[in-house]
């Protein structure tokens, strides 16, 4: 993927007939927002920033001192492939700043950057990769979403049963055009359910890619007369949508600290679940159809909260299976980094693996196991009492997440 800086962006815009630039950012829930500027305003955007009304953005504050400024990050420059080839449209993610230039502390991209920097100072780097599941539903004559699945195929079925094959192909090519390299795509277990995986990367790039992926999927679905649903439990009787988060931990001293990092996540998982599973419906998914219920781990076992996938290339990683696509990936990655770092600092011993199928195990096995929060209310109480959450997130985040509306972001 080509790396853009200010000069490259300005030159590309001039030479490649780019007329509109979307300056994108995120509210506290990870919902993508944007403002479009004409190419003649791009230099000013880089120099001064483009103002917006923060009081109109969820979790950003009220009308008092509501002016904030978007400062584009040139490294995130990408053409929007589905827009016209004449008068082209580009997109950049932005840093958010106060009028005096100070960074806006409620910006979730900034919160993740701070987590990455903290890890760097402690000699740790964590690379991330997400596996985001989604349903494709038919729309009615007005274009509104229904709950009728696009097909009735099952796990890794082929066309013609799998009707999503061409849409996944379109999504993959669009991602490539935007600098994101897909690795695999397939039909998932639920009717109309799909998954596309892409290469892992550093934390900020991975979060940006996850946000871009959801945008591309939603746009491709709409272009095909369908609706992409990322909610954790779109239909009660079908498998839910997960956002499995894969992490690879590297230490500057060469020691394998994956176990300590994983211990930190297991120790703090109940405290941060509110931000990994923010929807009311998130808790209808947990504990059902390969979504975990207990705070456990073991190699390869998909009934666990964390599994260690089998690999042949020596690149050890851990897979956290509880998060769902309604999570803000910037917050999720930041909290996981801080939780893992705490495990490393404290040299927290790794609890024993639970190498059984927890979906079929009886109470003699599960009765003594620690559980994930069983409801959004319980997750809220765990977050409120967490020193880690209070240290990492501004107080406004907890208040904003107190009554997060039901959503299928």
N, C-alpha and C positions, 0 to 999 in steps of 0.2 A: 504494500500500500504506500503510495507516494505521500511523503511528509510535506505539508504546506506550512509556510510561514507568511508573514505579512506581504513580503515582496512577491512571492509566488501567487498568493491569492489575488492581489491587485493586478498582476500581469494576466492571470487566467481570465479574470472577469473582463478585462479589456479586450483580450484576443479571441475569446470564445463566445461572444455575444450573450453574456450573462446580464440580464436586466433587473432581476429581482433577487434579493438576498433575504432569506428567512433567518432571523435571529431567534434562536430557540432557547428555552430555559424550562425549569420545572417548579411546580408548587411543592409544598411539603409532602404531598401524597405521591409524588412522582408523575403527576399528570403533566404532559408536555404542553407548553404554551409557546407562542411565537408572535413576532411582529415582522412584517415584510417592509423592507426599504428598497428604494431604487439604487441602482449602481452608483449614481452620483453622490449618494450619502455614505458610501462605504468608508471612505477615508475618514470622515467625521466620526463614524461609529468606532473605528479603531482608536482615534485620537481622544475623543471626548465621551464616547458611549451614547446610547440611545435611551431616553428616559421612558418610564412606564409608571402606571399607577399601582403601587404595591398594595393599596387597600382593597383592590379588586381581585387579589390573588389569595387563594385559600391558605391561611396560616401565616401570611406575611405581615399582618398588622392592620391598623385602622387608618383613618383619614389624616391623622396628625403626622406630619413629616413623612408623607407617603411616596415621595419621589425617589425612585431608584433608577440605576442606569445599567444597561446591558453592554458588556464589553466582549466582542466576539473573540473566540479562541480559534486562531487560524488553523491549528492542527486538526480541527474537526471539520474542515471545509469539505463539502461534498455536493455534487450536482444532484438535483432531485430528478431521477430518470424518467418518471412518468409525466413530467410537465413538458410543454412544447420544446422542440429543438431550436426554434427561433425565439429570441427573447427568453433565454434559458433562466431557470430558477436554481439557486444554490441554497445550501443551508449550513449554518455554523451554530454550534452550541456556545453558550456565553457564560462568562463570569458576571456575577451581580455585585454592584458596588454602590455605596452611598455617594451623594453628590460631591463630597470632599475626597473621594477616591478610596476610602476604606472599604475593605471587603465586607460583604453582607453576610453575617454569621448564620443566617437561617437558610442559606443556599445549600441544598443537599449535595451538590457537586463539590462545594468547598469543604463540607464536612467529610466527604470521602477523601479529598486531597489531604486534609489534615491527618486522617487515619493512615494513609499511605506514607506520609512524611514521618509520623511517629514510628511506624514499623521500620522505616529506613534507618532512623537514628538508633534503633535497637538491633540493626543488622538483619532484618527480616524483610523478605519480599513475598507477597502472596499474589499469585496469578489466579484468575477466575474464568470460568466458563459456565454459561447457563444453558439449561435445556427447558425451553418454554413450550408448554402444551396449549392448544387452543382448539375450539370447536368451530366448524363452519355450519351456519344455519341458513336456511332459505329465508327470503324476505317476501312480504306480501305485495299486493298491487301498488301500494303507496311507497314501497321501499323500506318499510319498517321491519325490524327483526321479528322472526317467529322463533319457536322452539322446535322446528322441524329440521332434523339433521339433513345435511346435504347428501349423505349416503348412509348405507347400513353396513359398511365394511367393518372389519375388526383389525386386530393387531397385525401390521405389516402385510395386509392383504394387497392384492394386485388389482389393476383395472381389468374389467369394467366395474367390479364391485367398489373399488376405491375410485371415487369420482374426483378426489382432490389432487390427483397426480399432476395434472397440468397447472393447477394453481400453485402447488409447491414448486414446480419448475419455474414458473414466473417469479415467484418470491425469491428463489435462489439466484436467478439472473439479476434481479433488481439489487439484491444485497451485494453481489459482486460488483455491479456498477457503482455502488456506494462505498466500495473498499472493504467489505466484510466478506470473509471467505467461508461459505457453508461447508460442512463436513459430511452431513448425512441428513436425509429426510425420509419420513415414512408415515403411514397411517398408524394412529394409536388405537388403544383398546375400544374406546367409545365410538358409537356411530357418528361419523362426521368429525371425529377428533384427529388432530394432526400434530406432528412434531418436526421441527427443523433444528439441527444442532450446528453450531459454528465454532471456529477455532477459539481456544482460550487465549487470554492476553492479560496485560496488566490491569489492575483493578478499575482505573478510571475509563480506559478504553473499553473494557468489558461491560461496564455499566452504560456507557454511551451506546455501545452496539446493541445491548438489550433493549434500550429505549427506541433506537432506530428500527430494530427488528419488529417490534410491536406496531410501530407506525406503518412499516412496509406491509405487514400482514393485513392490517385493517384496510389499507388502501387497495391492495390487490383483491381482497374479498369484495369490497364495494364495487370495484371495476367489473367483477364477474357476477354482480347482482346478488351477492351473498353478504352475510354478516359474520365477522370474526368475534367470537366470545372468549375472553380470557378469564372470566370469573372462575372461582375455585370449584363451584358446584353448579354448573349451568342447568343440569337436569338431575333430579334426585336419584333416579335409578341407574344412572350411568357413572362411569369413572370421572373423578374430578380432574381439574387442570392443575398440574404442579409446575413449579419453576425450580427444578433441581439445580443446586449450586455446587459446582465442582471447584475445589481449591487445591492448589499446588504450593507448598510452603518451602521456601529456600532460605538458608541461613548463610550469612557471610563467613562464618567460621567453619563451614562445611559439615557441621553436625546435622543429623536428621532430627528435626524438632517437630515433625508432623504429629507425633503422639501427644506432646505437651500442648501444641496448638489445639488439637482436637479435644483435649481435656478441658481447656478453657471454654470452648464452645459448649460442651456438654454441661459444664458447671453453670453457665450463664444463659442457656437456651430458653428457659422458662421466662427469664426477665426480658428477653428481646423478641419473644414470639409475637407480641403485638405488632411489631414492625415487619416481621416476616410473613405474617398472616393477618392483615389488618381488617379484612371484611368479616361481617357477621357470618357469611356463608363459608368462610375459611374453616370454621370449626365443624361444619357438616361434612367436610372432606377428610379431615384428619381422622385416622383410624379405620378408613374404609378403602378397599380396592388399591392396595399398595401405597397408601399414604400413612405415615407412621403415627403412633399414639404414645409411644414410650420413649424415654430418654436413654437410648441404648445404641450400641454400635456392634458391628462384626464385619469380617471380610465378606464381600460379594452378596450379602444377604439383603434383599430388597424389602424385607419387612422391618428393617431397622431405621432409626432416625439418621444415622450415619453409616454408610458402608464404604469399604475400601475396594474399589473395582479391581478386577483382575486385569493386569496389563502385561504386555510382552516387551515394551520398550524401556522398562526400568524407570519410567516417570511416575512416581507414586503420587496419588491424589486421593482426596477424600470427597465424598459426595453427600451433601446435606439434602435430605429428601422432604423436609417439612414445608419449605417456603412455597408460596403460590404466586401467580403472575400479578396479583393486585399489589404486591409489595413494591415500594420504591427501591429500585436496585442500588441506588447510591447509599441510602440509609442501611439497607441490608448488608452490603459489603463492608461499610464502615463499622457497623456494630460487630460483625463477625471478626474483622481484623482486631478490634480492641479486645474482644472476648478471648481470641486466640493468644494475643500478646500477654494477657493476664495469666493464662495457663503456663506460658513459657517463663514469665517472671517468677511465678510462684513454684515453678517446677512441679506442677500439679500431677500427681500420679494418674495414669489412665486407668479407669475402671475396667473390670473384666468384660470381655465380649460376651454377648448373649447369642450364641450360635444356634438358635431355634427359629422356627417359623412363628412369629408372634401373632399372625392372623388366625392361626389354628390352635395355638397353645392355650391350655386351660389355666384357671386361676391359681393352680399350684405353682405355675411359672410366672404369670403376670402379676399376681397379687402383691408381690414385694417390689415391683418395679416403679420407679419414678415416672410420672405421666407428664406429657405436655399439657398446657392449659386446655380445659375442655370447653371454654366459651370465650367470647371476646371480653366479657366482663372480668373473668379470671385473669386473662392475659393483661388487661389494663392494670389490675391490682399488682401483678408481678412487676410490671414496668414502673409503676409509681414508686415501688419500694426498692428499686434498683439503683445502687450508687453508680454502677457503670453507665446506665442510661442517663442519669443526671449529669455525669461528667462529660459524656459525648454529645448529647443533644441539647439545644436550647430549650428552656422551659416551655416556650410556645409550641414546640412539637408535641409534647405530652398533652397539652390542652387541646390542640387541634385534633389529635387522635382519640380524644375522649369520646366523641360522637361522630366518628367517620361515617358518612352515609353509605348505604349499600351501593355497590358499583361493580361494573364488569370491565374495568380498565384493562 
